[in-house]
Amino acid sequence: MKHQSKHILFNAAVIVAALGYFVDIYDLLLFSVVRVPSLIALGIPSEEITSKGLLLLNVQMAGMLIGGVFWGILGDKKGRVSTLFGSILLYSIANIANAFVQTVDQYAVLRFIAGIGLAGELGVGITLVSEILPKETRGYGTMIVAGIGVTGAILANFVAKFDWRIAFFVGGIMGFSLLLLRIKVSESSMFSDMHAQKSTSIKKGSFVQLLSTPALLKKFIYCILIGMPTWFVVGILVTLAPEFAKQHGIMSGITGGDAVAFCYAGLAIGDFLTGWLSQKYQSRKKVMKQFLVFNIICVIGYLLLPFTSVAIFYGWIFLLGISVGFWAIFVTIAAEQFGTNLRATVATTVPNIARGSLNIISLTFATLIPILGMKFSALSIGLACTVIALLALIPLKETFAKDLNYTEH
């Protein structure tokens, strides 16, 4: 590898990727926080708030699924740096425009565009950081990216308390500010070296190759499955925290925005912990396994323990966040499993498909509620997600300190 800030952990690429993910999470969670007040401000009747909110959420998710594939392929074909800043530019424009919407249709179009932009930031950022840092310490770099990034949810909850339009505008301005740092970020030498080769046997960013090669497809699916517990916790247990609190007899005092903030505060700590422990143990898989088991314990406690106060309930949500704070090593594992010509494609599509699994999870949850009730429906799905993740982790190879300078043929 070329001398590309080789011995500097806090280089421009790490800082930009971390701040980019911060803005990414800010915007991703902002809609969940401002959903109700923004739709009320647009004149939507109270009985339509839920249906219109779900429509906007699904439109945003559709954009993320499309964007995950688009930015990943672009990152492997054209470069990590240009793709990273392209995604930041797109979601920044969408955010600022979102501050001026007057109808739900306008809102939906911009949530779709923002979703496309948001899909590229984390995967491409992790790919870039993984390729420019020394293989023995790159886990620290991805730890910093995800650990700092997830705290964007806390800022989203804080800013949204003032005004929802201002909150979207702030997100766009933060994104544009990041573009000023582009000149200081160098391209990955691994990508540059591969891009300079004229070999026709190297297929860059080929989604067809990924899906049509059995060995690659299996790894791809396993990588997706190990990320599902995070979105079960965030999308079901935390998003519906007010409803679950009532199941415990806590009838007021719990809000969705504050629940998200407590969860993501825990996620930030979890991401730093998992990144640090993976370096200490020199193993991604060992740490991932430990946190998945910890997650099972936290889910069972959240649903079955007797909570009597708002403070204790929020405290357990914080623990839940820590237990799924393996997002950093989850994406890192995915990036490290594949060669340079497919790495960005995998690293962007895997987390977005894992996020997209929430649609299946929520549908299953809604189907089971009339049969098992809210608590035990959630418990069944939560245990299933985590067990599936543990089983998917087994066949994946350990990637700590793996040499990433190779291509898939």
MOJO-V337558 format. One record per residue. N is the residue number from 1. RES is the residue in one small letter. SS is DSSP state (h for helix, s for strand, l for the rest). OMEGA is omega as a letter, one per 40 degrees, with the letter a starting at -180 (999 if undefined). NEAR is the number of other ideal C-beta (glycine too) atoms within 10 Angstrom. Layout:
N,RES,SS,OMEGA,NEAR / N,RES,SS,OMEGA,NEAR
This chain:
1,m,l,i,16 / 2,k,l,i,11 / 3,h,l,a,7 / 4,q,l,a,17 / 5,s,l,a,15 / 6,k,l,a,13 / 7,h,l,a,9 / 8,i,l,a,12 / 9,l,l,a,15 / 10,f,l,i,12 / 11,n,l,a,19 / 12,a,h,a,16 / 13,a,h,i,28 / 14,v,h,a,26 / 15,i,h,a,17 / 16,v,h,i,25 / 17,a,h,i,30 / 18,a,h,i,22 / 19,l,h,i,22 / 20,g,h,i,28 / 21,y,h,i,28 / 22,f,h,i,21 / 23,v,h,i,28 / 24,d,h,a,26 / 25,i,h,i,27 / 26,y,h,a,28 / 27,d,h,a,30 / 28,l,h,a,26 / 29,l,h,a,25 / 30,l,h,a,28 / 31,f,h,i,23 / 32,s,h,a,22 / 33,v,h,a,25 / 34,v,h,a,23 / 35,r,h,a,21 / 36,v,h,a,17 / 37,p,h,a,16 / 38,s,h,a,25 / 39,l,h,i,21 / 40,i,h,i,13 / 41,a,h,i,14 / 42,l,l,i,15 / 43,g,l,i,9 / 44,i,l,i,18 / 45,p,l,a,9 / 46,s,h,a,9 / 47,e,h,i,7 / 48,e,h,a,12 / 49,i,h,a,16 / 50,t,h,a,12 / 51,s,h,i,9 / 52,k,h,i,17 / 53,g,h,i,18 / 54,l,h,i,12 / 55,l,h,a,15 / 56,l,h,i,19 / 57,l,h,i,20 / 58,n,h,i,15 / 59,v,h,i,19 / 60,q,h,a,22 / 61,m,h,i,19 / 62,a,h,i,16 / 63,g,h,a,27 / 64,m,h,i,24 / 65,l,h,i,18 / 66,i,h,a,15 / 67,g,h,i,27 / 68,g,h,i,28 / 69,v,h,a,18 / 70,f,h,a,20 / 71,w,h,i,31 / 72,g,h,i,29 / 73,i,h,i,21 / 74,l,h,i,21 / 75,g,h,i,31 / 76,d,h,a,31 / 77,k,h,a,17 / 78,k,h,i,16 / 79,g,l,a,19 / 80,r,h,a,32 / 81,v,h,a,19 / 82,s,h,i,14 / 83,t,h,i,27 / 84,l,h,a,28 / 85,f,h,i,21 / 86,g,h,i,19 / 87,s,h,i,29 / 88,i,h,i,29 / 89,l,h,a,16 / 90,l,h,a,23 / 91,y,h,i,30 / 92,s,h,i,23 / 93,i,h,a,17 / 94,a,h,a,25 / 95,n,h,a,28 / 96,i,h,i,18 / 97,a,h,a,17 / 98,n,h,i,28 / 99,a,l,a,18 / 100,f,l,a,11 / 101,v,l,i,19 / 102,q,l,a,10 / 103,t,l,i,11 / 104,v,h,i,18 / 105,d,h,i,9 / 106,q,h,i,14 / 107,y,h,a,21 / 108,a,h,i,18 / 109,v,h,a,17 / 110,l,h,i,25 / 111,r,h,i,24 / 112,f,h,i,20 / 113,i,h,i,21 / 114,a,h,i,30 / 115,g,h,i,29 / 116,i,h,a,22 / 117,g,h,a,25 / 118,l,h,a,31 / 119,a,h,a,32 / 120,g,h,a,32 / 121,e,h,a,35 / 122,l,h,a,31 / 123,g,h,i,31 / 124,v,h,i,33 / 125,g,h,i,34 / 126,i,h,i,31 / 127,t,h,a,35 / 128,l,h,a,32 / 129,v,h,a,27 / 130,s,h,a,26 / 131,e,h,a,25 / 132,i,h,i,27 / 133,l,l,i,24 / 134,p,l,a,14 / 135,k,l,a,17 / 136,e,l,a,11 / 137,t,l,a,13 / 138,r,h,i,25 / 139,g,h,i,28 / 140,y,h,i,21 / 141,g,h,i,27 / 142,t,h,i,32 / 143,m,h,a,26 / 144,i,h,a,22 / 145,v,h,a,33 / 146,a,h,a,31 / 147,g,h,i,24 / 148,i,h,a,20 / 149,g,h,a,28 / 150,v,l,i,30 / 151,t,l,i,21 / 152,g,h,i,25 / 153,a,h,i,28 / 154,i,h,i,20 / 155,l,h,i,21 / 156,a,h,i,27 / 157,n,h,a,26 / 158,f,h,a,13 / 159,v,h,a,20 / 160,a,h,i,24 / 161,k,l,i,13 / 162,f,l,a,10 / 163,d,l,a,16 / 164,w,h,i,24 / 165,r,h,i,15 / 166,i,h,a,12 / 167,a,h,i,27 / 168,f,h,a,27 / 169,f,h,i,18 / 170,v,h,i,23 / 171,g,h,i,28 / 172,g,h,i,21 / 173,i,h,i,14 / 174,m,h,i,20 / 175,g,h,i,28 / 176,f,h,i,16 / 177,s,h,i,13 / 178,l,h,a,21 / 179,l,h,i,14 / 180,l,l,a,8 / 181,l,l,a,16 / 182,r,h,a,15 / 183,i,h,a,7 / 184,k,h,a,11 / 185,v,l,a,19 / 186,s,l,i,16 / 187,e,l,i,17 / 188,s,l,i,28 / 189,s,h,i,16 / 190,m,h,i,24 / 191,f,h,a,25 / 192,s,h,i,15 / 193,d,h,i,13 / 194,m,h,a,20 / 195,h,h,a,18 / 196,a,h,i,7 / 197,q,l,a,12 / 198,k,l,a,6 / 199,s,l,i,9 / 200,t,l,a,6 / 201,s,l,i,7 / 202,i,l,i,16 / 203,k,l,a,18 / 204,k,l,i,21 / 205,g,l,a,20 / 206,s,l,i,18 / 207,f,h,i,17 / 208,v,h,i,8 / 209,q,h,a,17 / 210,l,h,a,21 / 211,l,h,a,11 / 212,s,h,i,10 / 213,t,l,a,16 / 214,p,h,a,8 / 215,a,h,i,8 / 216,l,h,a,18 / 217,l,h,i,13 / 218,k,h,i,13 / 219,k,h,a,22 / 220,f,h,a,23 / 221,i,h,i,12 / 222,y,h,a,20 / 223,c,h,i,27 / 224,i,h,a,22 / 225,l,h,a,21 / 226,i,l,i,27 / 227,g,l,a,25 / 228,m,h,a,25 / 229,p,h,i,30 / 230,t,h,a,26 / 231,w,h,i,21 / 232,f,h,a,26 / 233,v,h,a,27 / 234,v,h,a,24 / 235,g,h,a,19 / 236,i,h,a,23 / 237,l,h,a,23 / 238,v,h,i,25 / 239,t,l,a,20 / 240,l,l,a,18 / 241,a,h,i,26 / 242,p,h,i,16 / 243,e,h,i,11 / 244,f,h,i,23 / 245,a,h,i,21 / 246,k,h,i,14 / 247,q,h,i,14 / 248,h,l,i,19 / 249,g,l,i,9 / 250,i,l,a,18 / 251,m,l,a,9 / 252,s,l,i,9 / 253,g,l,i,13 / 254,i,l,i,19 / 255,t,l,a,16 / 256,g,h,a,18 / 257,g,h,i,22 / 258,d,h,i,18 / 259,a,h,i,27 / 260,v,h,a,25 / 261,a,h,i,25 / 262,f,h,i,24 / 263,c,h,a,29 / 264,y,h,i,29 / 265,a,h,i,21 / 266,g,h,i,25 / 267,l,h,i,33 / 268,a,h,i,24 / 269,i,h,i,17 / 270,g,h,i,28 / 271,d,h,i,30 / 272,f,h,a,19 / 273,l,h,a,18 / 274,t,h,i,29 / 275,g,h,a,26 / 276,w,h,a,15 / 277,l,h,i,20 / 278,s,h,i,26 / 279,q,h,a,19 / 280,k,h,a,10 / 281,y,h,a,13 / 282,q,l,a,12 / 283,s,l,i,18 / 284,r,h,a,28 / 285,k,h,a,19 / 286,k,h,a,15 / 287,v,h,i,22 / 288,m,h,i,22 / 289,k,h,a,17 / 290,q,h,a,15 / 291,f,h,i,24 / 292,l,h,i,20 / 293,v,h,i,13 / 294,f,h,i,19 / 295,n,h,i,28 / 296,i,h,a,18 / 297,i,h,a,11 / 298,c,h,i,24 / 299,v,h,i,25 / 300,i,h,i,13 / 301,g,h,a,14 / 302,y,h,a,25 / 303,l,h,a,19 / 304,l,h,i,11 / 305,l,l,i,11 / 306,p,l,i,7 / 307,f,l,a,19 / 308,t,l,a,10 / 309,s,l,i,11 / 310,v,h,a,15 / 311,a,h,a,9 / 312,i,h,i,14 / 313,f,h,i,22 / 314,y,h,i,21 / 315,g,h,i,14 / 316,w,h,i,19 / 317,i,h,i,27 / 318,f,h,i,20 / 319,l,h,i,18 / 320,l,h,i,27 / 321,g,h,i,29 / 322,i,h,a,22 / 323,s,h,i,26 / 324,v,l,i,31 / 325,g,l,i,30 / 326,f,l,a,34 / 327,w,h,a,28 / 328,a,h,a,31 / 329,i,h,i,28 / 330,f,h,i,30 / 331,v,h,i,28 / 332,t,h,i,29 / 333,i,h,i,28 / 334,a,h,a,29 / 335,a,h,a,28 / 336,e,h,a,29 / 337,q,l,a,22 / 338,f,l,a,26 / 339,g,l,a,18 / 340,t,l,a,22 / 341,n,l,i,23 / 342,l,l,a,26 / 343,r,h,a,33 / 344,a,h,i,35 / 345,t,h,i,30 / 346,v,h,a,28 / 347,a,h,i,33 / 348,t,h,a,35 / 349,t,h,a,27 / 350,v,h,a,30 / 351,p,h,a,25 / 352,n,h,i,26 / 353,i,h,i,20 / 354,a,h,i,24 / 355,r,h,a,23 / 356,g,h,i,18 / 357,s,h,i,19 / 358,l,h,i,20 / 359,n,h,i,16 / 360,i,h,a,11 / 361,i,h,a,21 / 362,s,h,i,19 / 363,l,h,i,10 / 364,t,h,i,16 / 365,f,h,a,21 / 366,a,h,i,10 / 367,t,h,a,11 / 368,l,h,a,17 / 369,i,h,i,14 / 370,p,h,a,8 / 371,i,h,a,9 / 372,l,h,a,15 / 373,g,h,a,12 / 374,m,h,a,17 / 375,k,h,a,15 / 376,f,h,i,14 / 377,s,h,i,20 / 378,a,h,a,25 / 379,l,h,a,18 / 380,s,h,a,15 / 381,i,h,i,22 / 382,g,h,i,24 / 383,l,h,a,16 / 384,a,h,a,15 / 385,c,h,a,26 / 386,t,h,i,24 / 387,v,h,i,13 / 388,i,h,i,14 / 389,a,h,i,27 / 390,l,h,i,18 / 391,l,h,i,12 / 392,a,h,a,19 / 393,l,h,a,19 / 394,i,h,a,9 / 395,p,h,a,9 / 396,l,l,a,20 / 397,k,l,i,11 / 398,e,l,a,13 / 399,t,l,i,22 / 400,f,l,i,21 / 401,a,l,i,15 / 402,k,l,i,14 / 403,d,l,a,8 / 404,l,l,a,20 / 405,n,l,i,14 / 406,y,l,a,13 / 407,t,l,i,18 / 408,e,l,i,19 / 409,h,l,999,11
